[in-house]
Amino acid sequence: MKYIDLKDKTAAELAELLKEKKLLLFTLRQKLKTMQLTNPNEVREVRKDIARIKTAIAANK
């Protein structure tokens, strides 16, 4: 996900996307702890996506 994709979205859409990504991060962390995650780099990518979404939310204010 790129910042360019996010800057055109509304605050409500960004908030919903942030909620989805946080839930995904939670599930990925659970899978990592139980050794079910095959690619641990997914956690890193989701964390970066969350940061991008938070940046877009701050820019819209």
Long-range contacts (C-beta under 8 A, 24 or more apart in sequence): 1-49, 1-52, 2-52, 3-52, 3-55, 3-56, 6-52, 6-53, 6-56, 7-56, 7-59, 9-56, 11-57, 11-60, 14-53, 14-56, 14-57, 14-60, 15-57, 17-53, 18-50, 18-53, 18-54, 18-57, 21-46, 21-49, 21-50, 21-53, 22-50, 25-50
